[in-house]
């Protein structure tokens, strides 16, 4: 029964934002392919625009919250036989799926890119771990910080602050893109875009963020249950 309710909530989201969902999937998959091509060209795992598109995709997903006040959709959901946790879960699952795809596919595609290049740069495994962690962090931050606020206060009340943070993320992605694809990297090889990270540290970051997703989910359920709309 709970599974059918979640499917019903997903179907509602699809009717409102189906084209947006398709665009986000294409963008994330294209960014992962971009990581493969960059590595195939250089033999290095570097930070570039492809490392932040997961976060941009999640920010695009969050626009679904704006529909809750449109034509009383939020009130309609409250009147339906959905539990608060089911409503929150339906919104949490898409960004969580993106985060899982980033964590699983990033190191695999970086490794394939290195094989295509024919050689791996020194410390490639550490570089891949670093890129994987950065991809996950960018994808998770909008959810961990703002989803509980959206569920507690509504999207409209948090929209301005969220817009400022989104601008910072987009601007940083542009900086990463320029520096990773220009000649600056050769002049300054010790800079941020080509760093290494021990695998245990990367795994620890993944575990911590997984725990924070759970905390954010619980906080969102608690905040949503207190709302009247």
N, C-alpha and C positions, 0 to 999 in steps of 0.2 A: 504493500500500500504506500509506504513512504517513497519507494522508488518511483511509483506512478505519479506521486505529487511533485517530485523533483522534475520529472519529465514534463509535467504540465507547466511548471514554472519556467523551464528552459524554452518551451514552446512559446510562451508569452514573450520572453526576451527575444526570441528569434523573429516573431512578428514585428517587433519594434525596431530591431537592430540587425536583421539578418545580413544585409549588405555590409554593415560595419564589421561583423564577425568574419565574413569572408575576406575582407580587405586586411584585417589584422592577421589572419592565418597566412595569407600570401606574404605580407610584410615580414613576419617572423621567419617563415621558411626561406624567403629571399635573403634575409640577413644572415641566416645560418649558412646558406650557400656562399654568401660573400666572404664569410670567414674561411671557408674551404679554399676559395679562389685566392685570397690574400696569402694564405699559408702555402698554397701550391706555387705561388710566384716567388716568395721570399724564403721559405723554409722556416719562418718564425711565426709564433703565435703572438700577435700584437693587438693592442687595444685600438679600435677604430669605431666608426659609426655603427658597424654591425654589432658592437657590444652593448648598445643601449636601446636598440629597437624593441626589445622585450618590454622595457620600462615604458616606452612610448606607446606600445600596443596596450598595455594595462591602463595607461592614462586615457586612451581612447575608449577602452571598455567601460571605464568609470562614468562616462557620459550617460550610461544607462540609468544612473541614479536620477538624472534630471527628469526622466519620464515619470517618476513616482508622483510628482505634483501635477503632471499633465492629465487633464480630464479625470482626476481623482483615482489614478491607477494605484497609488500607494494605499489609499483608503479601501479600494476594492480588494487588494491583496489581504488587508487586515480582516475583511469580512468573510474571506474564503476559509475553508477548513485546512489551512496550512499552519503548522507550528512556526514560531519565530525562528527556530533553528533551521527549518527547511527553507524559509525565505532567504535567510542569510547565506545558507550553503549554496543556493542556486547562483548567488552573485560571487561567492568565493571560488567556486570550482573552476571557472574559465581562467582567471589569473594563475591559479595553482597549476593548472594543466600547462600553461605557458612556461611557468617556472620549471616544471619537471622536464619539459621538452628541451629547455635551454641547458639544464644540468646534464641530461643524458646525451644530447646530440652534439653539444659544443666540443667536448674532448674527442668524440668519435670523428667528427668532420675535420677537426684540426689534425688529427693523426692521419686521416686519408689525404689531406692536403700536403702533409710532409712527405708521404709516400709518393705522391704525384711529382713533387719537387725533386725527389731523388735523394734528399738528405735532410737531416734535422739539425737546426742550429744548436749550439751548446746550451744546455739547460732547457731544452724544449719542453720536457715534461713539466718542469716548474712553471714555464710560461703558460702552458695549456691550463694548468691548475689555477693560475692567477686570472686568466681570461674567463674561465668557467665561474670562478667566484664573483668576478665583477659583473658578468652577465646576470647571475642570480640576484646579486644585491640590487642592481638597477631594476630588475623585474619586481622584486619583493617590496622595495621601499614604499612605493605609492600605496600598496595594499596595507602594509603594516601600520603606516602612519594615518592614512586618510579613510580607509574603509570603516574603521570603528567610529570615526567622526561623522561620516556620511550617515551611518545607521542611527546614530544618536541624535544628531542635530539637523539632518537633511542636507542634501547636496547644495542647495541654494545658500545656506548660511556659511558654508565652508568654501564656496566656489572661488572667492577672491584669493585666499591664501593658497589654495590648491593650484590656481593659475600661476601664481608667482613661482611655486616650486616646479611646476611643469616647465616654465620658461627656463629655469636654471638647468634642468635636465637636458632640454633641447639644445641650449647654448653649449653645454659641456660636450654634448655629442658632436656638435659641429667642430669644436676644438680638437677632439680626439680624431675625427675624420681627417681634418687638415694635416695634423701633425703626423698621423700614421701613414699618410700617403704622399708626403712631401719629402724633400731632401733633408729636413731637420733631423730626422731619426739617425741618419748616418753621421751627422756632426755631433750629436749628443746621444750616444747609445745607452746611457745609463738613466734616461728619463723614464717617466711614468708608463709610457705606452709599451715598453718591452721589459716588464718585470717578471720575476720568478716568485713562486710560492711553494713551500713544501706541501706535498700531497696531504699529510695529516691535518695541516692547517685548513686546507680547502675543504676537507671532509668535515672538520669541526664547524666551519662556517655554514656548510649545508645543513648540518644537524641543528645548529642554533637557529637558523632561519626557519627550518621546519617547525621547531618548537614555538617560535614567535608567530608563525602563521596560526597555530592552534590557539595561542593566547589572544591574537587579534580577532579570531573567529568568536571565541567566548565573549570577549569584550563587545563585539558587534551585536551578538545575540542579547546581551544584557542591556545595551543601549537601545536597541530596536524594541525590546519588550516594554520599555517605558514611554515610548512615543505614542501619541494619540492619533496621529494621522495614518 
